[in-house]
Amino acid sequence: MKLTQAQQAHLRSLEDRHGRLTARRVLADARRPKSPLHDLKVWRGWDAEHATEKWWLHCAQIVIGAVTVQVIHNERVIKSVAYIVDPSNKTGGYRSAVALKADPDAARESLIYTLETAAGHLRRAYDLAPALGLTREIDALIKQITGLVRVAGKKAA
């Protein structure tokens, strides 16, 4: 989602004196028709039925994410999620991690998606790193992930 400069400035104006911003505060402001946030597509015209469906779908995603699988390899127990986001399903689907083992192309696509998501989280962490003197370490992790994405992408070609 792209926000205009005015919308971004408006969001900053909603922060408390400690720079904190809550979803509840944003939602309360966005409900006001005069708010610069009111007409964002994410609200879908403030249709309560659509919002309810979206909430139930979010709850279903939480349920799917709670499924885990436990694998024992060389006497080590490895716990992992059982379902992975399926980037080929544009409506928000998941694939079984077991099923992905039998589909190398889908596994590669899912791996690249997951790595790009991780890199995005690290880019956010990078903004916090200077305060702790960890910019080089975060930068190194981002470079590693970028390299893995490049290698995974080349194997597809």
C-alpha positions in Angstrom: 0.0 0.0 0.0 1.3 3.4 -0.9 0.5 6.4 1.3 0.8 9.9 0.2 3.1 12.3 2.0 0.0 14.0 3.5 -1.3 10.6 4.8 2.1 9.8 6.2 2.3 13.1 8.0 -1.2 12.6 9.3 -0.2 9.3 10.8 2.8 10.9 12.5 0.5 13.5 14.0 -1.5 10.6 15.6 1.6 9.5 17.6 1.6 10.1 21.3 4.4 12.2 22.9 6.6 9.1 23.1 6.2 8.3 19.3 3.7 5.5 19.9 0.9 4.8 17.5 -1.8 2.2 17.9 -4.0 0.5 15.4 -7.0 1.5 17.5 -6.1 5.2 17.2 -5.5 5.0 13.5 -8.9 3.2 13.0 -10.7 5.8 15.1 -9.2 8.6 13.1 -9.8 6.9 9.7 -13.5 6.4 10.5 -13.9 10.2 10.4 -14.9 11.1 6.8 -12.6 14.2 6.9 -9.5 12.1 7.8 -6.9 11.7 5.0 -7.0 8.0 5.8 -10.8 7.6 5.4 -10.8 6.8 1.7 -7.9 4.3 1.7 -8.8 1.1 -0.2 -8.0 -1.0 2.8 -11.2 0.1 4.5 -13.3 -1.2 1.5 -15.8 1.6 1.8 -16.4 0.8 5.5 -18.6 -2.2 4.6 -19.2 -4.0 7.9 -20.0 -7.3 6.3 -16.7 -7.3 4.3 -14.8 -6.3 7.5 -16.4 -9.2 9.4 -15.4 -11.7 6.6 -11.9 -10.2 6.6 -11.6 -10.7 10.4 -12.8 -14.4 10.1 -10.2 -14.9 7.3 -7.5 -13.4 9.6 -8.6 -15.8 12.4 -8.4 -18.7 9.9 -4.8 -17.6 9.0 -3.9 -17.7 12.7 -5.3 -21.2 13.0 -3.3 -22.4 9.9 -0.2 -20.8 11.3 -0.6 -22.7 14.5 -0.2 -26.1 12.9 3.3 -27.4 13.4 5.3 -30.4 12.3 8.1 -32.0 14.3 10.9 -33.8 12.5 13.7 -35.8 14.1 16.9 -35.6 12.2 20.2 -37.1 13.5 18.6 -37.2 17.0 17.8 -33.5 16.8 14.2 -32.4 17.1 13.2 -29.7 14.6 9.9 -27.9 14.9 8.5 -26.0 12.0 5.2 -24.6 10.7 3.3 -27.2 8.6 1.9 -24.7 6.1 3.8 -22.1 4.1 2.4 -19.1 2.3 1.7 -20.0 -1.4 2.9 -17.0 -3.4 1.3 -18.5 -6.6 -2.2 -18.2 -5.0 -3.0 -14.5 -5.2 -6.0 -14.8 -2.9 -3.9 -15.8 0.0 -3.4 -19.6 0.1 -1.0 -21.9 1.9 0.8 -25.1 0.8 1.8 -28.0 3.0 5.5 -28.0 3.6 5.4 -31.8 3.0 3.7 -31.2 -0.4 6.3 -28.6 -1.4 9.1 -31.2 -1.1 7.6 -33.0 -4.1 7.2 -29.7 -6.1 10.7 -28.1 -6.5 9.4 -25.1 -8.6 6.7 -24.3 -6.0 9.2 -24.8 -3.2 11.7 -22.4 -4.9 9.0 -19.8 -5.3 7.9 -20.2 -1.7 11.5 -20.0 -0.5 12.2 -16.8 -2.4 9.0 -15.3 -1.1 9.9 -16.2 2.5 13.5 -14.9 2.1 12.2 -11.6 0.6 9.9 -11.3 3.6 12.8 -11.9 6.0 14.9 -9.3 4.2 12.0 -6.9 4.6 12.0 -7.4 8.3 15.7 -7.0 8.5 15.4 -3.7 6.6 13.1 -2.5 9.3 15.6 -3.8 11.9 18.3 -1.9 10.1 16.6 1.4 11.0 17.0 0.4 14.7 20.5 -1.0 14.4 22.5 2.3 14.6 21.3 2.8 18.2 22.9 -0.5 19.1 25.9 -0.3 16.8 24.7 -3.3 14.8 24.4 -1.9 11.2 27.2 -4.0 9.8 25.7 -7.2 11.2 22.2 -6.5 9.9 23.7 -5.4 6.5 25.6 -8.7 6.3 22.4 -10.7 7.0 20.5 -8.7 4.3 23.4 -9.4 1.8 23.3 -13.1 2.7 19.6 -13.3 2.1 19.9 -11.4 -1.1 22.5 -13.8 -2.3 20.3 -16.8 -1.4 17.4 -15.3 -3.4 19.8 -14.8 -6.4 21.0 -18.4 -6.1 17.5 -19.8 -5.8 16.3 -17.7 -8.7 19.1 -18.9 -11.0 18.3 -22.5 -10.3 14.9 -21.9 -11.7 16.3 -20.6 -15.0 
